């Protein structure tokens, strides 16, 4: 079944949980598609997971277009949502619309995501008015890491909780088809989910959201230096990959790979001819 904006809304109305996961390349996206996940987020988290930066801030439009296009080519039924990188939408409404349009035209995904609540409501409204679906993102917004003073839980106090609820209503009113709640206290996230008519997608926001999103390297144990508190490891692919790489290295070094099974054994040259070639001093 093709997943669309309508899928998100109908699943919310029917009480069905949505699944979303990051992907940044064709091969991984193909596997996510096969698993039947509702949506892939081509997150600007690729700056950290794929490019080695310590934040998402250096990621460019060109980076997002390149990786998003790779993912889109792998997906028939999975909805592809593409992050708008830092400073691609904050400076002006017109620039936000233009860059959202670039992602849709050049990468050919199905929706864009941008961070912020009331501060970007005008951008969300203008982008959706242009015919581009928008997933909003409030709470701990990684592009604002320097404002927050680090990756910290948001909405903890009464005033902060009220602002977050107001932001959620604001992005819904602006036209967002869903909203990511990141690092939000579970009870507050559940309340927001109950109050909104659009789906909430949680990451570190508890089980009361309408769906969940995770960075696939976190859930598969591929980020071996650090695993966020909210990311359950569903497998330890990282260790298994290291073991496989070591096994390959050892077999090459001890001569057990490749074997005849991995070789093209049929040849038009018979052993007598090869022996003749060996005897000739062709390059002396």
MIDOSE-1310 file (N, C-alpha, C; in nm, 2 decimals, decimal comma, always signed):
residues 284
xxxx	+0,08/-0,12/+0,00/+0,00/+0,00/+0,00/+0,09/+0,12/+0,00; +0,06/+0,22/-0,09/+0,13/+0,34/-0,10/+0,10/+0,43/+0,02; +0,20/+0,47/+0,10/+0,19/+0,56/+0,21/+0,19/+0,70/+0,17; +0,10/+0,78/+0,21/+0,08/+0,92/+0,18/+0,04/+1,00/+0,30
xxxx	+0,03/+1,13/+0,28/-0,03/+1,22/+0,38/-0,16/+1,16/+0,43; -0,24/+1,12/+0,34/-0,37/+1,06/+0,38/-0,36/+0,94/+0,47; -0,26/+0,86/+0,44/-0,23/+0,74/+0,53/-0,20/+0,78/+0,67; -0,12/+0,89/+0,69/-0,09/+0,94/+0,82/-0,22/+0,98/+0,90
xxxx	-0,31/+1,05/+0,83/-0,43/+1,10/+0,89/-0,52/+0,99/+0,93; -0,54/+0,89/+0,83/-0,64/+0,78/+0,85/-0,59/+0,69/+0,96; -0,46/+0,67/+0,97/-0,40/+0,58/+1,08/-0,42/+0,65/+1,22; -0,41/+0,78/+1,22/-0,43/+0,86/+1,35/-0,58/+0,84/+1,39
xxxx	-0,67/+0,86/+1,29/-0,81/+0,85/+1,32/-0,85/+0,71/+1,36; -0,78/+0,61/+1,31/-0,82/+0,47/+1,34/-0,74/+0,41/+1,46; -0,66/+0,50/+1,52/-0,58/+0,45/+1,64/-0,47/+0,36/+1,60; -0,42/+0,36/+1,48/-0,31/+0,27/+1,44/-0,18/+0,35/+1,45
xxxx	-0,07/+0,28/+1,50/+0,06/+0,34/+1,52/+0,14/+0,35/+1,39; +0,20/+0,47/+1,37/+0,28/+0,49/+1,25/+0,43/+0,46/+1,28; +0,50/+0,42/+1,18/+0,64/+0,39/+1,19/+0,72/+0,47/+1,09; +0,82/+0,53/+1,14/+0,91/+0,62/+1,06/+1,05/+0,59/+1,10
xxxx	+1,14/+0,58/+1,00/+1,28/+0,55/+1,03/+1,37/+0,63/+0,94; +1,49/+0,66/+0,98/+1,58/+0,74/+0,89/+1,64/+0,64/+0,79; +1,68/+0,70/+0,68/+1,77/+0,63/+0,58/+1,83/+0,74/+0,50; +1,95/+0,71/+0,44/+2,02/+0,81/+0,37/+2,08/+0,76/+0,24
xxxx	+2,05/+0,63/+0,20/+2,11/+0,57/+0,08/+2,01/+0,47/+0,02; +2,04/+0,43/-0,10/+1,95/+0,34/-0,17/+1,94/+0,20/-0,11; +2,05/+0,15/-0,07/+2,06/+0,01/-0,02/+1,98/+0,00/+0,11; +2,00/+0,09/+0,20/+1,93/+0,08/+0,33/+1,78/+0,11/+0,31
xxxx	+1,75/+0,21/+0,22/+1,61/+0,24/+0,19/+1,53/+0,12/+0,13; +1,60/+0,05/+0,05/+1,54/-0,07/-0,01/+1,50/-0,17/+0,10; +1,58/-0,19/+0,20/+1,55/-0,28/+0,31/+1,44/-0,23/+0,40; +1,44/-0,10/+0,42/+1,33/-0,04/+0,50/+1,19/-0,05/+0,42
xxxx	+1,20/-0,03/+0,29/+1,08/-0,05/+0,21/+1,03/-0,20/+0,22; +1,12/-0,29/+0,21/+1,08/-0,43/+0,22/+1,02/-0,47/+0,35; +1,06/-0,40/+0,46/+1,01/-0,42/+0,59/+0,87/-0,37/+0,61; +0,82/-0,27/+0,52/+0,69/-0,22/+0,53/+0,67/-0,10/+0,62
xxxx	+0,78/-0,03/+0,66/+0,77/+0,09/+0,74/+0,69/+0,20/+0,66; +0,61/+0,28/+0,74/+0,53/+0,38/+0,67/+0,61/+0,49/+0,60; +0,71/+0,54/+0,67/+0,78/+0,65/+0,61/+0,93/+0,65/+0,64; +1,01/+0,70/+0,55/+1,15/+0,72/+0,57/+1,17/+0,87/+0,59
xxxx	+1,25/+0,90/+0,69/+1,29/+1,04/+0,71/+1,44/+1,05/+0,66; +1,46/+1,12/+0,55/+1,60/+1,15/+0,52/+1,64/+1,27/+0,60; +1,69/+1,24/+0,72/+1,72/+1,34/+0,82/+1,85/+1,42/+0,80; +1,85/+1,54/+0,84/+1,98/+1,61/+0,84/+2,08/+1,55/+0,94
xxxx	+2,03/+1,45/+1,02/+2,11/+1,37/+1,10/+2,22/+1,30/+1,03; +2,21/+1,30/+0,89/+2,31/+1,24/+0,81/+2,44/+1,31/+0,83; +2,44/+1,44/+0,87/+2,56/+1,51/+0,90/+2,64/+1,44/+1,01; +2,57/+1,38/+1,10/+2,64/+1,32/+1,21/+2,67/+1,17/+1,18
xxxx	+2,56/+1,10/+1,13/+2,57/+0,96/+1,11/+2,65/+0,92/+0,98; +2,65/+1,00/+0,88/+2,71/+0,96/+0,75/+2,83/+1,05/+0,72; +2,84/+1,17/+0,77/+2,95/+1,26/+0,74/+3,04/+1,30/+0,85; +3,01/+1,26/+0,97/+3,11/+1,27/+1,08/+3,11/+1,40/+1,15
xxxx	+3,01/+1,49/+1,12/+3,01/+1,62/+1,20/+2,96/+1,59/+1,34; +2,98/+1,69/+1,43/+2,93/+1,67/+1,57/+2,79/+1,73/+1,59; +2,74/+1,80/+1,49/+2,60/+1,85/+1,49/+2,55/+1,84/+1,35; +2,42/+1,88/+1,33/+2,36/+1,88/+1,20/+2,38/+2,01/+1,12
xxxx	+2,44/+2,11/+1,18/+2,44/+2,24/+1,13/+2,52/+2,25/+0,99; +2,63/+2,18/+0,97/+2,70/+2,20/+0,84/+2,63/+2,14/+0,72; +2,52/+2,06/+0,74/+2,46/+2,00/+0,62/+2,40/+2,10/+0,53; +2,42/+2,08/+0,40/+2,37/+2,17/+0,30/+2,25/+2,12/+0,22
xxxx	+2,19/+2,21/+0,14/+2,08/+2,17/+0,05/+2,13/+2,06/-0,05; +2,25/+2,08/-0,10/+2,31/+1,98/-0,19/+2,32/+1,84/-0,13; +2,37/+1,84/+0,00/+2,37/+1,71/+0,07/+2,24/+1,65/+0,08; +2,14/+1,73/+0,12/+2,00/+1,67/+0,14/+1,94/+1,63/+0,00
xxxx	+1,96/+1,70/-0,10/+1,91/+1,66/-0,23/+1,98/+1,53/-0,28; +2,11/+1,52/-0,26/+2,18/+1,40/-0,31/+2,13/+1,28/-0,23; +2,13/+1,28/-0,10/+2,09/+1,16/-0,03/+1,94/+1,13/-0,04; +1,86/+1,23/-0,05/+1,72/+1,21/-0,06/+1,69/+1,14/-0,20
xxxx	+1,75/+1,19/-0,30/+1,73/+1,13/-0,43/+1,77/+0,98/-0,43; +1,87/+0,94/-0,36/+1,91/+0,80/-0,35/+1,80/+0,72/-0,29; +1,75/+0,77/-0,18/+1,64/+0,70/-0,10/+1,52/+0,69/-0,19; +1,48/+0,80/-0,25/+1,35/+0,80/-0,33/+1,36/+0,69/-0,44
xxxx	+1,47/+0,67/-0,50/+1,48/+0,56/-0,61/+1,46/+0,42/-0,55; +1,47/+0,40/-0,42/+1,45/+0,27/-0,36/+1,30/+0,25/-0,32; +1,22/+0,35/-0,32/+1,09/+0,34/-0,26/+0,97/+0,34/-0,35; +0,89/+0,24/-0,34/+0,76/+0,24/-0,42/+0,64/+0,28/-0,33
xxxx	+0,64/+0,22/-0,21/+0,53/+0,24/-0,12/+0,56/+0,32/+0,01; +0,69/+0,33/+0,04/+0,73/+0,41/+0,16/+0,73/+0,56/+0,13; +0,67/+0,64/+0,21/+0,67/+0,78/+0,20/+0,80/+0,83/+0,24; +0,86/+0,92/+0,16/+0,99/+0,98/+0,18/+0,98/+1,13/+0,22
xxxx	+1,02/+1,16/+0,35/+1,01/+1,29/+0,41/+1,16/+1,34/+0,42; +1,18/+1,46/+0,37/+1,32/+1,51/+0,36/+1,33/+1,64/+0,45; +1,44/+1,63/+0,53/+1,47/+1,74/+0,62/+1,52/+1,86/+0,54; +1,47/+1,98/+0,58/+1,53/+2,11/+0,53/+1,64/+2,15/+0,62
xxxx	+1,76/+2,16/+0,57/+1,88/+2,18/+0,65/+1,88/+2,32/+0,71; +1,97/+2,34/+0,81/+1,99/+2,47/+0,88/+2,01/+2,58/+0,78; +1,93/+2,69/+0,80/+1,94/+2,81/+0,73/+1,88/+2,80/+0,58; +1,81/+2,69/+0,56/+1,75/+2,68/+0,42/+1,60/+2,73/+0,43
xxxx	+1,55/+2,77/+0,55/+1,42/+2,82/+0,56/+1,40/+2,93/+0,66; +1,50/+2,95/+0,75/+1,49/+3,05/+0,86/+1,49/+3,19/+0,81; +1,57/+3,22/+0,71/+1,60/+3,36/+0,67/+1,48/+3,43/+0,62; +1,39/+3,37/+0,54/+1,28/+3,43/+0,48/+1,18/+3,32/+0,43
xxxx	+1,05/+3,37/+0,42/+0,95/+3,28/+0,37/+0,97/+3,24/+0,23; +1,01/+3,33/+0,15/+1,03/+3,30/+0,00/+1,15/+3,21/-0,02; +1,25/+3,22/+0,06/+1,36/+3,12/+0,05/+1,32/+2,99/+0,10; +1,24/+2,98/+0,20/+1,19/+2,85/+0,25/+1,11/+2,78/+0,14
xxxx	+1,02/+2,85/+0,07/+0,94/+2,79/-0,03/+1,03/+2,75/-0,15; +1,13/+2,83/-0,18/+1,22/+2,80/-0,29/+1,30/+2,67/-0,26; +1,35/+2,66/-0,14/+1,43/+2,54/-0,11/+1,35/+2,42/-0,09; +1,23/+2,43/-0,04/+1,13/+2,32/-0,03/+1,10/+2,27/-0,17
xxxx	+1,08/+2,36/-0,26/+1,06/+2,33/-0,40/+1,17/+2,25/-0,46; +1,30/+2,30/-0,43/+1,41/+2,23/-0,48/+1,42/+2,08/-0,44; +1,39/+2,06/-0,31/+1,39/+1,92/-0,26/+1,29/+1,84/-0,33; +1,17/+1,89/-0,35/+1,07/+1,82/-0,42/+1,10/+1,79/-0,57
xxxx	+1,15/+1,89/-0,64/+1,18/+1,88/-0,78/+1,30/+1,80/-0,81; +1,41/+1,82/-0,73/+1,54/+1,76/-0,76/+1,55/+1,62/-0,70; +1,50/+1,60/-0,58/+1,51/+1,47/-0,51/+1,39/+1,39/-0,53; +1,27/+1,45/-0,56/+1,15/+1,39/-0,59/+1,09/+1,31/-0,47
xxxx	+1,11/+1,36/-0,35/+1,05/+1,30/-0,23/+0,90/+1,34/-0,22; +0,84/+1,31/-0,11/+0,69/+1,33/-0,10/+0,66/+1,44/+0,00; +0,75/+1,48/+0,09/+0,72/+1,59/+0,19/+0,85/+1,64/+0,24; +0,85/+1,76/+0,31/+0,96/+1,81/+0,37/+0,94/+1,82/+0,52
xxxx	+1,04/+1,83/+0,60/+1,03/+1,86/+0,74/+1,12/+1,97/+0,78; +1,06/+2,06/+0,87/+1,14/+2,17/+0,92/+1,12/+2,19/+1,07; +1,22/+2,24/+1,14/+1,22/+2,25/+1,28/+1,16/+2,38/+1,33; +1,09/+2,38/+1,44/+1,04/+2,50/+1,50/+0,89/+2,50/+1,51
xxxx	+0,84/+2,58/+1,60/+0,70/+2,60/+1,62/+0,64/+2,73/+1,56; +0,60/+2,82/+1,65/+0,54/+2,95/+1,61/+0,64/+3,03/+1,52; +0,77/+3,01/+1,55/+0,87/+3,09/+1,47/+0,87/+3,06/+1,32; +0,83/+2,94/+1,29/+0,83/+2,90/+1,14/+0,69/+2,88/+1,09
xxxx	+0,59/+2,92/+1,16/+0,45/+2,90/+1,12/+0,42/+2,96/+0,98; +0,48/+3,08/+0,96/+0,46/+3,14/+0,83/+0,52/+3,06/+0,71; +0,64/+3,01/+0,74/+0,70/+2,92/+0,64/+0,62/+2,80/+0,61; +0,57/+2,73/+0,72/+0,49/+2,61/+0,70/+0,37/+2,64/+0,61
xxxx	+0,30/+2,75/+0,65/+0,18/+2,79/+0,57/+0,21/+2,82/+0,43; +0,32/+2,89/+0,40/+0,35/+2,92/+0,26/+0,40/+2,80/+0,18; +0,47/+2,71/+0,25/+0,51/+2,59/+0,18/+0,39/+2,50/+0,15; +0,31/+2,48/+0,24/+0,19/+2,39/+0,22/+0,10/+2,46/+0,11
xxxx	+0,09/+2,59/+0,11/+0,01/+2,66/+0,01/+0,07/+2,64/-0,13; +0,20/+2,61/-0,13/+0,26/+2,58/-0,26/+0,24/+2,44/-0,31; +0,17/+2,36/-0,23/+0,14/+2,22/-0,27/+0,24/+2,12/-0,22; +0,32/+2,16/-0,11/+0,42/+2,07/-0,06/+0,39/+2,03/+0,08
xxxx	+0,37/+1,91/+0,11/+0,33/+1,86/+0,25/+0,45/+1,89/+0,35; +0,42/+1,93/+0,47/+0,52/+1,96/+0,57/+0,50/+1,88/+0,69; +0,60/+1,82/+0,74/+0,61/+1,76/+0,87/+0,68/+1,86/+0,96; +0,61/+1,90/+1,07/+0,68/+1,99/+1,16/+0,76/+1,91/+1,27
xxxx	+0,84/+1,99/+1,34/+0,93/+1,92/+1,44/+0,95/+2,02/+1,56; +0,90/+1,98/+1,68/+0,91/+2,07/+1,79/+0,97/+1,99/+1,91; +1,00/+2,06/+2,02/+1,07/+2,00/+2,13/+1,22/+2,03/+2,12; +1,30/+1,92/+2,13/+1,44/+1,93/+2,11/+1,47/+1,93/+1,96
xxxx	+1,49/+2,05/+1,91/+1,52/+2,07/+1,77/+1,67/+2,08/+1,75; +1,74/+1,98/+1,69/+1,88/+1,97/+1,69/+1,95/+2,09/+1,62; +1,88/+2,16/+1,53/+1,94/+2,28/+1,46/+1,95/+2,39/+1,56; +1,88/+2,39/+1,67/+1,89/+2,49/+1,78/+1,98/+2,45/+1,89
xxxx	+2,07/+2,36/+1,87/+2,15/+2,30/+1,98/+2,22/+2,41/+2,05; +2,27/+2,51/+1,98/+2,35/+2,61/+2,05/+2,26/+2,71/+2,13; +2,13/+2,72/+2,10/+2,04/+2,80/+2,18/+2,01/+2,72/+2,30; +1,99/+2,59/+2,29/+1,95/+2,51/+2,41/+2,07/+2,48/+2,50
xxxx	+2,19/+2,50/+2,45/+2,31/+2,47/+2,53/+2,33/+2,32/+2,53; +2,29/+2,25/+2,43/+2,31/+2,11/+2,42/+2,19/+2,03/+2,38; +2,19/+1,90/+2,37/+2,08/+1,82/+2,34/+2,00/+1,79/+2,47; +1,90/+1,87/+2,50/+1,83/+1,87/+2,63/+1,68/+1,85/+2,61
xxxx	+1,62/+1,78/+2,71/+1,48/+1,76/+2,71/+1,41/+1,90/+2,72; +1,30/+1,91/+2,64/+1,22/+2,04/+2,64/+1,08/+2,02/+2,70; +1,03/+2,13/+2,75/+0,89/+2,12/+2,80/+0,88/+2,07/+2,94; +0,98/+2,08/+3,02/+0,98/+2,02/+3,15/+0,91/+2,11/+3,25
xxxx	+0,92/+2,24/+3,25/+0,85/+2,33/+3,34/+0,71/+2,36/+3,29; +0,63/+2,43/+3,37/+0,49/+2,46/+3,34/+0,49/+2,56/+3,22; +0,57/+2,66/+3,22/+0,57/+2,76/+3,11/+0,62/+2,69/+2,99; +0,72/+2,61/+3,00/+0,78/+2,54/+2,88/+0,68/+2,45/+2,82
xxxx	+0,60/+2,38/+2,91/+0,50/+2,28/+2,86/+0,39/+2,36/+2,78; +0,35/+2,47/+2,84/+0,24/+2,55/+2,77/+0,29/+2,60/+2,64; +0,42/+2,65/+2,63/+0,47/+2,69/+2,50/+0,47/+2,58/+2,40; +0,51/+2,46/+2,44/+0,52/+2,35/+2,35/+0,38/+2,31/+2,30
xxxx	+0,28/+2,31/+2,39/+0,15/+2,28/+2,34/+0,10/+2,39/+2,24; +0,13/+2,51/+2,27/+0,09/+2,62/+2,18/+0,16/+2,61/+2,05; +0,29/+2,57/+2,05/+0,36/+2,54/+1,92/+0,30/+2,43/+1,84; +0,26/+2,33/+1,91/+0,19/+2,21/+1,84/+0,06/+2,26/+1,77
xxxx	-0,02/+2,33/+1,84/-0,14/+2,38/+1,78/-0,11/+2,48/+1,66; +0,00/+2,56/+1,68/+0,03/+2,66/+1,58/+0,08/+2,59/+1,45; +0,16/+2,49/+1,46/+0,21/+2,42/+1,33/+0,09/+2,34/+1,27; +0,00/+2,29/+1,35/-0,12/+2,22/+1,29/-0,20/+2,33/+1,22
xxxx	-0,22/+2,44/+1,28/-0,30/+2,55/+1,22/-0,24/+2,60/+1,09; -0,10/+2,59/+1,08/-0,03/+2,64/+0,97/-0,04/+2,54/+0,85; -0,08/+2,42/+0,88/-0,10/+2,33/+0,77/-0,01/+2,20/+0,77; +0,07/+2,18/+0,88/+0,15/+2,06/+0,89/+0,06/+1,94/+0,89
xxxx	+0,11/+1,83/+0,82/+0,03/+1,71/+0,82/+0,06/+1,62/+0,94; +0,17/+1,64/+1,01/+0,22/+1,57/+1,12/+0,32/+1,65/+1,19; +0,36/+1,61/+1,32/+0,46/+1,68/+1,39/+0,54/+1,59/+1,47; +0,67/+1,60/+1,46/+0,77/+1,52/+1,54/+0,78/+1,59/+1,68
xxxx	+0,77/+1,51/+1,78/+0,80/+1,56/+1,92/+0,93/+1,49/+1,97; +1,03/+1,57/+1,98/+1,16/+1,51/+2,02/+1,20/+1,55/+2,16; +1,24/+1,45/+2,24/+1,28/+1,47/+2,38/+1,18/+1,56/+2,46; +1,06/+1,51/+2,47/+0,95/+1,58/+2,54/+0,90/+1,48/+2,65
xxxx	+0,87/+1,53/+2,77/+0,82/+1,44/+2,87/+0,70/+1,36/+2,83; +0,70/+1,23/+2,85/+0,59/+1,15/+2,80/+0,45/+1,19/+2,82; +0,42/+1,24/+2,94/+0,28/+1,28/+2,97/+0,24/+1,41/+2,89; +0,34/+1,50/+2,87/+0,31/+1,61/+2,79/+0,29/+1,57/+2,64
xxxx	+0,38/+1,48/+2,59/+0,36/+1,43/+2,46/+0,23/+1,36/+2,43; +0,19/+1,29/+2,53/+0,06/+1,22/+2,52/-0,06/+1,32/+2,52; -0,05/+1,42/+2,60/-0,15/+1,53/+2,60/-0,16/+1,60/+2,46; -0,04/+1,63/+2,41/-0,03/+1,70/+2,28/-0,10/+1,60/+2,17
xxxx	-0,06/+1,48/+2,18/-0,12/+1,38/+2,08/-0,27/+1,37/+2,09; -0,32/+1,38/+2,21/-0,46/+1,37/+2,23/-0,54/+1,49/+2,18; -0,47/+1,61/+2,19/-0,53/+1,74/+2,16/-0,53/+1,76/+2,01; -0,43/+1,72/+1,94/-0,41/+1,75/+1,80/-0,49/+1,65/+1,71
xxxx	-0,53/+1,70/+1,59/-0,60/+1,62/+1,49/-0,50/+1,56/+1,40; -0,38/+1,61/+1,39/-0,27/+1,55/+1,31/-0,19/+1,46/+1,39; -0,12/+1,36/+1,33/-0,04/+1,26/+1,40/+0,08/+1,32/+1,46; +0,12/+1,27/+1,58/+0,25/+1,31/+1,64/+0,34/+1,19/+1,63
xxxx	+0,47/+1,22/+1,60/+0,57/+1,12/+1,58/+0,67/+1,14/+1,69; +0,69/+1,05/+1,78/+0,77/+1,07/+1,89/+0,91/+1,01/+1,87; +1,01/+1,08/+1,93/+1,15/+1,03/+1,94/+1,20/+1,08/+2,08; +1,20/+0,99/+2,17/+1,23/+1,03/+2,31/+1,12/+1,10/+2,37
xxxx	+0,99/+1,06/+2,33/+0,87/+1,13/+2,39/+0,77/+1,03/+2,44; +0,81/+0,91/+2,46/+0,72/+0,82/+2,52/+0,63/+0,75/+2,42; +0,54/+0,66/+2,48/+0,46/+0,57/+2,40/+0,32/+0,63/+2,37; +0,30/+0,75/+2,42/+0,17/+0,81/+2,40/+0,15/+0,89/+2,26
xxxx	+0,26/+0,89/+2,18/+0,25/+0,95/+2,05/+0,18/+0,86/+1,95; +0,14/+0,92/+1,84/+0,07/+0,84/+1,73/+0,17/+0,75/+1,65; +0,29/+0,78/+1,66/+0,39/+0,70/+1,59/+0,53/+0,72/+1,65; +0,63/+0,66/+1,60/+0,77/+0,67/+1,64/+0,86/+0,68/+1,53
xxxx	+0,98/+0,75/+1,55/+1,08/+0,76/+1,45/+1,21/+0,74/+1,53; +1,30/+0,66/+1,46/+1,44/+0,64/+1,52/+1,54/+0,65/+1,41; +1,66/+0,69/+1,44/+1,78/+0,69/+1,36/+1,82/+0,54/+1,35; +1,83/+0,49/+1,22/+1,85/+0,35/+1,21/+1,99/+0,30/+1,27
xxxx	+2,09/+0,39/+1,26/+2,22/+0,35/+1,32/+2,21/+0,33/+1,47; +2,12/+0,41/+1,54/+2,10/+0,39/+1,68/+2,03/+0,26/+1,71; +1,92/+0,23/+1,64/+1,84/+0,11/+1,67/+1,92/-0,02/+1,64; +2,02/-0,01/+1,55/+2,09/-0,13/+1,51/+2,23/-0,14/+1,57
xxxx	+2,26/-0,05/+1,66/+2,39/-0,06/+1,73/+2,50/-0,03/+1,64; +2,48/+0,05/+1,54/+2,59/+0,08/+1,45/+2,67/+0,21/+1,50; +2,61/+0,29/+1,58/+2,68/+0,40/+1,64/+2,75/+0,35/+1,77; +2,87/+0,30/+1,76/+2,93/+0,23/+1,87/+2,99/+0,32/+1,98
xxxx	+3,00/+0,45/+1,95/+3,05/+0,54/+2,05/+2,94/+0,59/+2,15; +2,82/+0,60/+2,10/+2,71/+0,66/+2,18/+2,58/+0,61/+2,14; +2,49/+0,57/+2,23/+2,35/+0,54/+2,20/+2,26/+0,63/+2,28; +2,17/+0,71/+2,22/+2,08/+0,79/+2,30/+1,99/+0,71/+2,39
xxxx	+1,95/+0,77/+2,50/+1,87/+0,70/+2,60/+1,74/+0,65/+2,54; +1,68/+0,72/+2,45/+1,55/+0,69/+2,39/+1,56/+0,58/+2,28; +1,68/+0,54/+2,24/+1,70/+0,45/+2,13/+1,72/+0,31/+2,18; +1,62/+0,22/+2,17/+1,64/+0,08/+2,20/+1,72/+0,02/+2,08
xxxx	+1,81/-0,07/+2,12/+1,89/-0,14/+2,02/+1,81/-0,27/+1,99; +1,75/-0,28/+1,87/+1,68/-0,39/+1,82/+1,77/-0,50/+1,77; +1,90/-0,47/+1,75/+2,00/-0,56/+1,70/+2,13/-0,50/+1,73; +2,24/-0,58/+1,72/+2,37/-0,52/+1,73/+2,45/-0,55/+1,60
xxxx	+2,40/-0,48/+1,50/+2,46/-0,50/+1,37/+2,60/-0,45/+1,36; +2,63/-0,35/+1,44/+2,76/-0,29/+1,44/+2,87/-0,39/+1,48; +2,85/-0,47/+1,59/+2,94/-0,57/+1,62/+2,95/-0,68/+1,52; +2,83/-0,72/+1,47/+2,83/-0,82/+1,37/+2,91/-0,78/+1,24
xxxx	+2,90/-0,65/+1,20/+2,97/-0,60/+1,09/+3,12/-0,61/+1,11; +3,16/-0,56/+1,23/+3,31/-0,57/+1,27/+3,36/-0,71/+1,26; +3,28/-0,80/+1,32/+3,32/-0,95/+1,31/+3,33/-1,00/+1,17; +3,24/-0,96/+1,08/+3,24/-1,00/+0,94/+3,37/-0,94/+0,87
xxxx	+3,40/-0,81/+0,90/+3,51/-0,75/+0,84/+3,64/-0,82/+0,88; +3,65/-0,86/+1,01/+3,77/-0,93/+1,06/+3,78/-1,07/+1,00; +3,67/-1,13/+0,99/+3,67/-1,27/+0,92/+3,72/-1,26/+0,78; +3,67/-1,16/+0,71/+3,72/-1,14/+0,57/+3,87/-1,11/+0,57
xxxx	+3,92/-1,02/+0,65/+4,06/-0,99/+0,66/+4,14/-1,12/+0,69; +4,10/-1,19/+0,79/+4,17/-1,32/+0,82/+4,18/-1,42/+0,71; +4,06/-1,43/+0,64/+4,06/-1,53/+0,53/+4,15/-1,49/+0,41; +4,15/-1,36/+0,39/+4,24/-1,31/+0,28/+4,39/-1,34/+0,32
xxxx	+4,42/-1,30/+0,45/+4,55/-1,32/+0,49/+4,60/-1,46/+0,50; +4,51/-1,55/+0,53/+4,56/-1,69/+0,54/+4,53/-1,77/+0,42; +4,48/-1,71/+0,31/+4,46/-1,77/+0,18/+4,34/-1,86/+0,17; +4,24/-1,85/+0,26/+4,12/-1,93/+0,24/+4,01/-1,86/+0,17
xxxx	+4,03/-1,74/+0,13/+3,94/-1,66/+0,04/+4,02/-1,59/-0,06; +3,98/-1,60/-0,19/+3,86/-1,67/-0,24/+3,89/-1,82/-0,27; +3,79/-1,90/-0,27/+3,80/-2,04/-0,31/+3,76/-2,05/-0,46; +3,76/-2,18/-0,50/+3,71/-2,20/-0,64/+3,57/-2,16/-0,66
xxxx	+3,49/-2,17/-0,55/+3,35/-2,13/-0,55/+3,33/-1,98/-0,59; +3,42/-1,90/-0,55/+3,41/-1,76/-0,58/+3,50/-1,72/-0,70; +3,54/-1,82/-0,78/+3,62/-1,79/-0,89/+3,56/-1,83/-1,02; +3,60/-1,77/-1,13/+3,55/-1,81/-1,27/+3,64/-1,92/-1,32
xxxx	+3,60/-2,05/-1,30/+3,70/-2,16/-1,32/+3,70/-2,19/-1,47; +3,60/-2,17/-1,55/+3,60/-2,21/-1,69/+3,69/-2,11/-1,77; +3,78/-2,16/-1,85/+3,87/-2,08/-1,93/+3,89/-2,14/-2,07; +3,90/-2,06/-2,17/+3,93/-2,11/-2,30/+4,08/-2,14/-2,32
xxxx	+4,16/-2,11/-2,22/+4,30/-2,14/-2,22/+4,33/-2,27/-2,15; +4,39/-2,37/-2,22/+4,42/-2,49/-2,15/+4,55/-2,48/-2,07; +4,57/-2,58/-1,99/+4,69/-2,57/-1,90/+4,82/-2,57/-1,98; +4,82/-2,64/-2,09/+4,94/-2,64/-2,17/+4,98/-2,50/-2,22
xxxx	+4,87/-2,43/-2,27/+4,90/-2,29/-2,32/+4,94/-2,20/-2,20; +4,88/-2,21/-2,09/+4,92/-2,13/-1,97/+5,06/-2,16/-1,93; +5,10/-2,29/-1,94/+5,24/-2,32/-1,90/+5,34/-2,26/-2,00; +5,30/-2,25/-2,13/+5,38/-2,19/-2,23/+5,40/-2,04/-2,20
xxxx	+5,29/-1,98/-2,16/+5,29/-1,83/-2,13/+5,39/-1,81/-2,01; +5,38/-1,90/-1,92/+5,46/-1,89/-1,80/+5,61/-1,90/-1,83; +5,64/-1,99/-1,93/+5,78/-2,01/-1,97/+5,83/-1,90/-2,05; +5,75/-1,83/-2,13/+5,80/-1,72/-2,21/+5,84/-1,60/-2,13
xxxx	+5,95/-1,53/-2,18/+5,99/-1,41/-2,11/+5,93/-1,29/-2,19; +5,80/-1,27/-2,17/+5,73/-1,17/-2,24/+5,77/-1,03/-2,21; +5,82/-1,00/-2,09/+5,84/-0,86/-2,05/+5,99/-0,84/-2,02; +6,08/-0,93/-2,06/+6,22/-0,92/-2,03/+6,28/-0,81/-2,12
